[in-house]
Amino acid sequence: MLLSEVQVGQSGVLQRLDLNEEVSDHLAHLGFLPGAPFKVLRRAPAGDPTVYRIDDVEVGLRSETAQHIEIELDAAEAR
């Protein structure tokens, strides 16, 4: 599943980032690393960007970036 597909309130774990090195490095400094837990906090009224919590830091990402991040939902969320 892709990070851009997750609904507000859902949480899970980052699996893989398929972005260019510059963007991947920047996101890594913000905590976007494989194995990191995340939660979707809110979406802008127009639907983009979306704010995620990673390591107690709130980060806003546009869907064009989030669609390149693979995740796994928490077991309770995946049902």
C-alpha positions in Angstrom: 0.0 0.0 0.0 1.1 3.6 -0.6 1.3 6.3 2.0 -0.9 8.5 -0.2 -3.7 5.9 0.1 -3.9 5.9 3.9 -6.9 7.6 5.6 -6.7 10.2 8.3 -6.4 8.5 11.7 -4.7 5.3 10.3 -1.2 4.3 11.3 1.4 1.8 10.2 5.1 1.4 9.4 7.1 2.7 6.5 8.5 0.0 4.3 10.3 1.6 1.3 10.9 5.0 -0.3 11.2 5.1 -4.0 12.3 8.7 -4.5 15.4 10.4 -5.9 18.3 10.5 -3.5 18.0 14.2 -2.7 14.3 13.9 -1.6 15.0 10.5 0.2 17.9 12.0 2.1 15.8 15.0 3.2 12.9 12.8 4.3 15.3 10.5 6.1 16.5 13.5 8.2 12.8 14.0 9.2 12.5 10.4 10.3 11.1 8.8 7.1 13.1 5.6 7.2 12.0 2.0 6.6 10.6 0.6 9.9 9.5 4.0 11.3 6.0 4.1 12.6 3.7 6.8 11.3 0.2 8.2 11.8 -1.9 10.2 9.4 -3.0 13.3 11.4 -4.9 15.5 8.9 -5.4 16.6 5.3 -5.8 20.0 3.9 -9.4 20.9 2.9 -8.6 20.5 -0.8 -7.0 17.1 0.0 -3.3 18.0 -0.4 -1.0 18.1 1.5 -1.4 15.6 4.3 0.2 15.9 7.7 1.9 12.7 9.1 3.5 12.1 12.6 6.8 10.4 12.4 9.0 10.2 15.6 6.8 12.8 17.3 7.4 15.2 14.4 4.6 16.5 12.2 5.5 16.6 8.5 3.3 17.7 5.6 3.8 15.9 2.3 2.1 16.3 -1.0 0.4 13.3 -2.5 2.9 13.3 -5.4 5.6 12.5 -2.9 3.6 10.2 -0.6 2.7 8.0 -3.6 6.3 6.9 -3.8 6.4 5.6 -0.2 5.3 2.1 0.5 3.8 1.3 3.9 2.2 -1.5 5.9 -0.9 -0.6 7.9 -1.1 -1.7 11.6 -2.8 -5.1 11.8 -5.9 -3.6 13.4 -6.1 -0.9 10.6 -5.7 -3.4 7.7 -9.1 -5.0 8.3 
